[in-house]
């Protein structure tokens, strides 16, 4: 049946490439739904349904480090972190000219709210930094997130041998932990940073 053939094609994983999309406005160029959706990468694109549910609930019991790193390793200019609490157990590494974009609310004091994007960093003994740039990667940005640290030997963000980075709208939570560590770094813009027990 031709109708069911079309339905099957559209419901397949590549179905969005068969549907056209035209933005509004004079001079807009048509594309496909797939092309439009791939303009921004979300870490949820790389997580199982169970992991997404865990993040959204704020439970942070499932390790999502590998999923986050897979999203970053796509090389997308911006990687979006939907609101929720993300348990990580090793360092997340950002590529050059890449932005981690979260969801912020006016009050991030509890560190466990599901109304903003929060990295719940609970590493092994060898990993001490929640987020850092890849070797000599410059132009990295982290915006509108919280990082929950649990030890005085942990660092929230580390930029090394780099330039042109941005930290904007970050909240660091943790007892005697270190929020930001800059090494051989210049032209780093830091705005709207909250340190709670850090």
C-alpha positions as CSV (number, residue, x, y, z in Angstrom):
1,X,0.0,0.0,0.0
2,X,1.6,3.3,-1.1
3,X,0.2,5.2,1.9
4,X,1.8,2.8,4.4
5,X,5.0,3.0,2.5
6,X,5.0,6.7,3.1
7,X,4.1,6.3,6.7
8,X,6.9,3.8,7.2
9,X,9.4,6.1,5.5
10,X,8.4,9.1,7.6
11,X,8.5,7.1,10.9
12,X,12.0,5.7,10.2
13,X,15.0,7.3,11.9
14,X,15.7,9.2,8.6
15,X,12.1,10.3,8.1
16,X,12.8,13.9,9.1
17,X,15.0,14.2,6.1
18,X,12.0,13.7,3.9
19,X,10.0,16.6,5.3
20,X,10.5,20.1,4.1
21,X,10.9,23.2,6.3
22,X,10.7,26.9,5.3
23,X,11.5,29.5,7.9
24,X,9.2,32.6,7.9
25,X,10.5,35.8,6.5
26,X,11.4,37.3,3.1
27,X,14.4,35.6,1.5
28,X,14.3,32.5,3.8
29,X,15.7,29.4,2.2
30,X,14.0,26.0,2.5
31,X,15.6,23.1,4.1
32,X,14.5,19.8,5.8
33,X,13.2,19.2,9.3
34,X,16.3,17.1,9.9
35,X,18.6,19.9,8.8
36,X,16.8,22.4,11.0
37,X,16.8,20.1,14.1
38,X,20.5,19.3,13.7
39,X,21.5,23.0,14.0
40,X,21.7,22.5,17.7
41,X,23.0,19.4,19.6
42,X,21.4,18.5,22.9
43,X,23.1,16.1,25.4
44,X,19.7,14.4,25.6
45,X,20.3,13.3,21.9
46,X,22.9,10.9,23.3
47,X,21.1,9.6,26.4
48,X,18.8,6.7,27.0
49,X,15.2,7.2,28.2
50,X,16.2,6.1,31.7
51,X,19.1,8.6,31.8
52,X,16.9,11.5,30.6
53,X,14.3,10.6,33.2
54,X,17.0,10.5,35.9
55,X,18.3,13.9,34.9
56,X,14.9,15.5,34.7
57,X,13.8,14.1,38.1
58,X,16.9,15.6,39.8
59,X,17.8,12.2,41.2
60,X,21.3,12.1,39.6
61,X,21.8,8.4,40.2
62,X,22.9,7.4,36.7
63,X,26.3,8.3,35.3
64,X,25.8,10.4,32.1
65,X,29.5,11.4,31.6
66,X,29.9,9.3,28.4
67,X,26.7,10.7,26.9
68,X,27.7,14.3,27.6
69,X,31.2,13.7,26.1
70,X,29.7,12.1,23.0
71,X,27.6,15.2,22.5
72,X,30.6,17.4,22.9
73,X,32.7,15.2,20.6
74,X,30.3,15.9,17.7
75,X,32.2,19.2,17.4
76,X,29.0,21.2,17.5
77,X,29.5,24.9,18.2
78,X,26.8,24.8,20.9
79,X,25.8,21.9,23.0
80,X,22.5,22.4,24.9
81,X,21.9,21.0,28.5
82,X,18.2,20.9,29.1
83,X,17.1,21.7,32.7
84,X,18.0,18.9,35.1
85,X,20.7,17.4,37.3
86,X,23.5,15.5,35.5
87,X,25.7,13.0,37.4
88,X,29.3,12.9,36.1
89,X,32.1,10.8,37.4
90,X,35.0,12.1,35.3
91,X,36.1,15.3,33.6
92,X,34.1,16.6,30.7
93,X,36.3,18.1,28.0
94,X,35.3,21.0,25.7
95,X,36.6,21.5,22.2
96,X,37.8,24.8,20.7
97,X,35.1,27.4,20.1
98,X,32.5,25.3,21.7
99,X,29.7,26.5,24.0
100,X,28.0,24.6,26.8
101,X,24.6,26.2,27.1
102,X,22.4,25.4,30.1
103,X,19.1,26.7,31.5
104,X,19.4,29.1,34.4
105,X,16.9,30.3,37.0
106,X,17.2,33.3,39.3
107,X,18.0,31.2,42.4
108,X,20.3,28.2,42.1
109,X,21.2,28.0,45.7
110,X,20.2,24.5,46.4
111,X,22.2,22.9,43.5
112,X,19.6,20.2,43.0
113,X,16.8,22.1,41.4
114,X,15.5,20.6,38.2
115,X,14.6,24.1,36.9
116,X,18.2,24.7,35.8
117,X,21.1,22.7,34.4
118,X,23.3,21.3,37.1
119,X,26.5,19.1,36.8
120,X,26.6,16.9,39.9
121,X,30.3,16.0,39.9
122,X,31.1,12.8,41.8
123,X,34.4,11.6,40.4
124,X,36.8,8.8,41.0
125,X,39.9,9.7,43.0
126,X,42.0,10.5,39.8
127,X,39.6,13.0,38.2
128,X,39.5,16.3,40.1
129,X,38.1,18.7,37.5
130,X,34.4,18.8,36.4
131,X,34.9,20.7,33.1
132,X,38.1,21.6,31.3
133,X,39.2,22.5,27.8
134,X,40.8,19.9,25.5
135,X,44.6,20.5,25.0
136,X,45.1,24.1,23.9
137,X,41.5,24.5,22.9
138,X,40.6,28.2,22.9
139,X,37.3,30.1,22.6
140,X,35.4,27.8,25.0
141,X,32.3,29.1,26.7
142,X,30.2,27.8,29.6
143,X,26.9,29.6,30.1
144,X,23.9,29.4,32.5
145,X,24.8,26.2,34.5
146,X,25.5,25.1,38.1
147,X,28.3,22.8,39.1
148,X,27.9,20.8,42.3
149,X,31.3,19.8,43.8
150,X,31.7,17.6,46.9
151,X,35.3,17.8,48.0
152,X,37.9,20.4,48.8
153,X,40.2,18.9,46.2
154,X,37.7,19.4,43.3
155,X,37.7,22.1,40.7
156,X,34.6,23.3,38.8
157,X,36.2,24.7,35.6
158,X,39.8,24.6,34.5
159,X,41.1,26.4,31.4
160,X,44.8,25.8,30.5
161,X,47.1,27.1,27.8
162,X,44.2,28.9,26.1
163,X,42.6,32.3,25.3
164,X,39.3,33.9,24.5
165,X,37.1,31.8,26.9
166,X,33.8,32.9,28.5
167,X,32.3,31.9,31.8
168,X,28.9,33.5,32.2
169,X,26.0,32.7,34.6
170,X,27.7,29.9,36.5
171,X,26.9,28.8,40.1
172,X,29.4,26.7,41.9
173,X,28.2,24.7,44.9
174,X,30.5,22.8,47.3
175,X,32.4,23.0,50.6
176,X,35.8,24.5,50.2
177,X,36.0,23.3,46.6
178,X,37.7,25.5,43.9
179,X,35.3,27.1,41.4
180,X,37.6,28.3,38.6
181,X,41.3,27.5,37.8
182,X,43.0,29.4,35.0
183,X,46.5,28.4,33.9
184,X,48.4,30.1,31.2
185,X,45.1,31.6,30.1
186,X,44.4,35.2,28.9
187,X,41.4,37.1,27.7
188,X,39.0,35.1,29.8
189,X,35.6,36.9,30.3
190,X,33.9,36.0,33.6
191,X,30.5,37.3,34.3
192,X,27.7,36.5,36.8
193,X,29.4,33.8,38.9
194,X,28.0,32.7,42.2
195,X,30.1,30.7,44.7
196,X,28.1,28.9,47.4
197,X,30.2,27.3,50.0
198,X,33.1,27.2,47.6
